[in-house]
Amino acid sequence: MITTTTPSVEGRPITAYHGIVVGEAILGANVFRDLFAGITDIIGGRSGAYEEELGKARTVALQEMQDRAREMGANAVVGIDLDYEVINNMLMVSASGTAVTLG
């Protein structure tokens, strides 16, 4: 499946629009507590463990979005946007885009 943040794929015409697709992943409060317990992992103001968890959440959100697009009969998702929100001490990673069929 082709995924892109751009509204189209160069050289590949969009032959059908299937609608908006979204994927979400939520990191619970336990993740924050566990990560901050390992504060020694912070080097130069960055936490490798925290970045790894965010990366996992982003991967899950993108995969979920692609799975939903595939279920709609799409072979690509264009215009992808990634959002990060804090809700009640939990971090939500959301990926959204438009499911399309490319020619």
NORGIRA-V618728 format. One line per field, one symbol per residue. phi: phi as a letter, one per 30 degrees, with the letter a starting at -180 (. if undefined). psi: psi as a letter, one per 40 degrees, with the letter a starting at -180 (. if undefined). burial: # if it has 24 or more other C-alpha atoms within 12 Angstrom, else .. Layout:
phi=???
psi=???
burial=???
//
This chain:
phi=.dbadddaceibddcacckdbbbbbbcdeedddddddcedddbiiccdddddddddddddddddddddddddjdcabcidbcbbbcbhibcccbcbacdbccd
psi=hhhieieihhehiheiheihiiiihhhidddddddddfdeehhfeihddddddddddddddddddddddddeeieihifhhhihihhfeihhhhhiahhihi.
burial=.###...#........###########.......#..............#..##..##.###########...#########........############.
//
